[in-house]
Every structure is written in C-alpha cells, then in structure tokens.
Amino acid sequence: MPFAVYMLGLAVFAQATSEFMLSGLVPDIAADLGVSIPQAGFLTSAFAIGMVVGGPLLAILTLRWPRRTALVAFLVAFAAAHVVGALTDDYGVLLATRIVGALANAGFWAVAAGAAVGMVEPGAKARAMAVVLGGVTLACVAGVPGGAVLGQLWGWRSAFWAVAGLSVAGLVAVLASIPAGRPDAPATGLRAELRALVGPQLLTAYAMNALVQGATFCTFTYLAPLLTEVSGYGDGWVPAMLVLFGLGAFVGITVGGRIADARPYTVLLAGMSALTLGWAVLALTAGGAVAVFALVFVQGMLAFGIAPALTSRTFYLAGGAPTLAGGFLTAAFNVGNTAGPWFGGLTIDAGLGFRAPVWTSALMMAVALGTLGLAAVLRRRDERREETPATAAV
C-alpha cells in the first residue's frame, strides 16, 4: 500500500474527530449555549448537510486542480473554521462554522478517495478505502473520546482547538507525501465522468451508504444521553464507551478491508443482517449496563466492517469517474449522517425517550437490506444481458 494512502488516512483522522466528537460534547454545548440537546445534536446534522452539498460541487470545481493543491486548500479552510468555532459564543455562528468546515471536509474526501483508489492495483480498492477510512476508526478510538475528555476537563471549546491543531498536522503530512503534480489523475473530462455515474446499480450503492451511515449515526449522536439516562452509566463512562465503539470499528474495518474486494456481497449481506439485529437488541436491552457494554463494541465492529465493501463498490461501478464518484459517495454518506441524527432528534422531541433513536437505526437498516436485495437483482439482470449475444438491428 503506498505511503501516501496512509497519510491521507492521517488527515482523515483529524476531520473525522471533528465530525463525530460532538457525540460526547452535545450536553455541554447545549448547556453552554442555552439550547436543547436536539438543537446541539443538529450541529452534527449541519456538518453532514455541508458535506452533502460540498461533495459533488467541490469535486466538480477541483476536477482539474493538482490533487495536492486541492487537499492543502481544504485542510487550511477546515482548520480556520474550527478556530472561529472555538472562539464564538453564538449558536448561529457555531452552526455556520460547522457548515464551512463540512464543505472543506467534503472537498478533501472527494479528492482523497479518488487519489487513494488511483494509487493501488484495480483489485485493491477496498483495501485502499479501508486505510483511508481507518482514520475514521482512529478518530473513534482516540480522537472522539479525547475530545470528550477535553470537554470535561477544559470545556467543549478545547476540543475544537485540538482539531485545529490536528488539521495542521494533517496538512504537513499531505505536503510531505502527495506529489505536487497529478500523475495518477484520469484523462477524462466532466461530461465523461458524469456519464459514468449514471446507472441503477450506482444509485443502489449510494442509497445503501446513506441508509447504513444514517442508522449508525442516528444512535451514535445520542449515545451519551442513552448511556447516562437509560443504561445507568455515569458521565465519566462516556469517553470510555466511545473508545469501546472505536475499538470495535477498528477491528471491523481491518477485517472488512481484507475480504471485501473478493467477497463484497457476502460481506454486505452478513454484516448488514447482523447490524440490523444488533440495533434491535440494543434498543431492547439498553437498560442493562453489561449488555450495552458488549453491544457498543459489536455495533461499532459491524458498522465499520462493512464500510470498505460499501465504499469500494461505488468505485468498482464507476471506474471511469473516480473524482466525481468520490464526491457523490461523500454526499451519500452524509445524507445518512444528516437524516440519522435528525430522525433521532425527532423521536426524542416526540417524547419517545432515548431508546427511540436505536429503534430508528434498526428500521433504517431493514430498508438498507431491502436495497441490497434490489442491488442483487439488478446485478443478475446486467450479467444476463452481458451473456446474451448482441443481435444486429434489421
């Protein structure tokens, strides 16, 4: 695996820390800024909204940029947004910085994903994506819990300052490892890439990414109040449980990245079925501390274990459009990140309690399984068409 792919994973670590760290900071932000917990939770959704818009748009705008230039510009903007966020006392300004930071993150992801799969052999796309996504799991293991600890010791603003510093470190890593030119960029234009993105199978790939991520972050965003209000854990346990989720994610993505290229549908069917069942069991057993402890690890492992298969499937289906495929994949990923916390917040506002987001996660996964079934039908249809000899028009 090229060294530059690992450096992209390091930069992703900084950005994923920002995207997910609010899971441990939502109560503190709500109290400090005088807003409700669902309003504070919407900061996660706002970040995802910015990435939904920014992924395709910035992928198009930077299609002809040198990759290192684009990556550096996005990291600088990302760091600046977090400095402003750390300084503000206004919820509206903080919300705006989350959107700006998300736009920068979306642009980085779009370019980085295309760069990573372009640096490896054609049959190793899932492994490359596993390395890049490994930055996300490291954020869950170290960055997100670290942010929660900083928030408890010195306030939530200290976590934003830490992300700004991590972004600078990622910037140095990108400058040191990514070539100044773009030798691995495809020699295709915007129209050619857009044509390559049209197809029912790609639409199912985007839909599955959105549904799985929505299910994951519907629960993950409100994990802190679930632990403290339902499971009986004290506030000090929240960082430890976030670490546990991240450890599961690290195990899952390590194993999933090694087998997804060879057995993508097997990984998706088994992993998505287990993930659906796991959310339902967590909702039922959320009052038991021991059961929740085990399920936090298992659900992190399953959610990230299928991530390489989900993400690499897009690049296999859109081989002629790696840059825009990365942008649209980023958008799909964050449609889920937007919808999941929003649906979860709606259930809490409706008075259904903190178990309700977990049930919502199970429902979203059931829909994702149906989408996988549709994808399998479309795949068999396309295979039959390829096997049928073409007949000349008379």
Disulfide bonds with the S-S distance in Angstrom:
none
